Amino acid sequence: MYFVYILKCKDKSLYTGITTDLERRFLEHKAGKGGHYTSAKKALKVVYSEKHKDRSSASKRELEIKSLDRKSKLKLIKGLI
């Protein structure tokens, strides 16, 4: 099982990614080991996640979410879309 997730960072930016273990991955981001973006921006919390059966569907969904503008991502987080 895979998860697509959105993190809120200290500067209020949003980061989207995929993982097989959401808790582990979030802890990696918080420790500064989750990638360059979240190392610089400081991940605060997971604000959205959804489950996917395989890497392919998770990757496709990640790209869909990454293509959204900030306003649309905030609506997604709030469950409005």
C-alpha positions in Angstrom: 0.0 0.0 0.0 1.1 3.5 -0.8 0.2 6.9 0.6 0.1 10.2 -1.2 0.5 13.0 1.3 0.7 16.8 1.7 2.9 18.4 4.4 2.6 21.9 5.7 6.0 23.5 6.2 7.1 26.2 8.6 6.9 28.9 5.9 3.3 27.7 5.2 4.2 26.1 1.9 2.9 22.7 1.0 4.9 19.7 0.0 3.4 16.6 -1.8 5.0 13.2 -1.8 4.4 9.4 -1.8 5.5 6.7 0.6 4.7 3.2 1.9 5.0 4.3 5.5 3.6 7.7 6.3 4.7 8.0 9.9 8.3 7.0 9.1 8.4 9.3 6.1 7.1 12.3 8.1 9.7 11.7 10.8 12.4 11.7 8.1 11.1 15.0 6.8 11.1 16.4 10.4 14.6 15.2 11.0 15.8 17.0 7.8 16.4 13.7 6.0 13.3 13.7 3.8 14.6 15.7 0.9 16.1 19.1 0.1 12.8 21.0 0.0 11.6 19.9 3.5 15.1 20.2 4.9 15.1 23.9 4.0 11.4 24.6 4.7 11.0 22.5 7.9 8.0 20.1 7.8 5.5 20.8 10.5 2.7 18.3 10.0 0.8 16.0 7.6 -2.3 17.9 6.6 -3.6 15.4 4.0 -3.1 11.8 3.0 -4.9 9.2 0.9 -4.2 5.5 0.3 -3.4 3.8 -3.0 -3.1 0.1 -3.8 0.2 0.5 -5.8 3.0 2.8 -6.7 1.7 3.5 -10.1 -1.6 4.9 -8.9 0.0 6.8 -6.1 2.6 8.4 -8.5 -0.2 9.5 -10.9 -2.2 11.0 -8.0 1.0 12.8 -6.7 1.5 14.4 -10.1 -2.2 15.5 -10.2 -1.9 17.1 -6.8 1.4 18.7 -7.6 -0.2 20.3 -10.7 -2.9 22.0 -8.6 -2.5 25.6 -7.5 -2.3 26.4 -3.8 -5.9 27.4 -3.6 -7.0 24.0 -5.0 -4.6 22.1 -2.7 -6.1 23.9 0.3 -9.6 22.9 -0.9 -8.5 19.3 -1.2 -7.0 19.4 2.3 -10.4 20.8 3.6 -12.3 18.1 1.8 -14.0 20.5 -0.6 -12.7 18.8 -3.8 
